[in-house]
């Protein structure tokens, strides 16, 4: 529990949107542009990150991967499993201000199209009216290419999140 409490505090300290991102999202939405977030992170982690950065309320839709619970027989102490289940439930209890949201099956992981074509069809938008911003040229760029949409590479995030990198650096230094 102390480890996860520390991780949550560090996420709040280190996970920040880039300058101008919140204002850009607000401007786009004010001009009728729908903003959808799709993450390969587990749904509950993606939701926590959006809230930490104050971006959840700026999204019209949010999609992330389902994460089935691990097999309890793999734990030496069942209390570890109980703590994890409660932690995920706490994350999932967070506000979901989206018009539409769902977990996607693991096989929907990018660059698989997942629900992208379905959403474009429902919204009656063409690939030329759609853009994708992502931090992985392979996964996000591959999805954009498969969908025939414009891709903007954001050179961040394709490595462990800042909150983890900071903790890893401290552990490696012996502090």
C-alpha positions, 0 to 999 in steps of 0.5 A: 500500500505505501508503494502505490500511495507513493506512485499516486502522489508522484503521478500527480507531481510529474504527469502534466500535459504539455503547454497549450494542450488543455487550451487547444482541446478547449478551442477545438471542442468550442469549434465543434471538433470531437476529441476522443482518447484511445489508450493501450493502457488499462482503462483504469490507468488511462482514466487516472492519467486523464484526471491527473492532467485535468483532461478527462473533462476535455474528452468527448469519448474515451477508450482503453484496454480491458484488463482481466484480473490476474489469477489469484493462485499466482500470489503468495499472499491473497491480501495482495490480490485484495488490495489490487482489486480495491485499487482498480475499483477505486480508479474505476469509481472516478468520474467519467464525463465522456459522452461515450466510453468503453473498454476494448478487448486486448486484441483491439490493441493498436495498431488494430483498428479496434473501434475506430472505423465504427466511430468514424462511420457513426459520426459520418466522418471521412479519413480526411476529417480525422487526425490522430496524435500519438507517441508511438510511430508503430502503434499509433502511426500504424493505426492512422495508416490503416485508417487512412488518417493524418498522423501527428507524432508526439515525441513523448510517452513511448517510454515509461511514464515520468512518474515511473522513470523518477522512481526507477532513477531513485531505486537505481541510485540506491536512495 
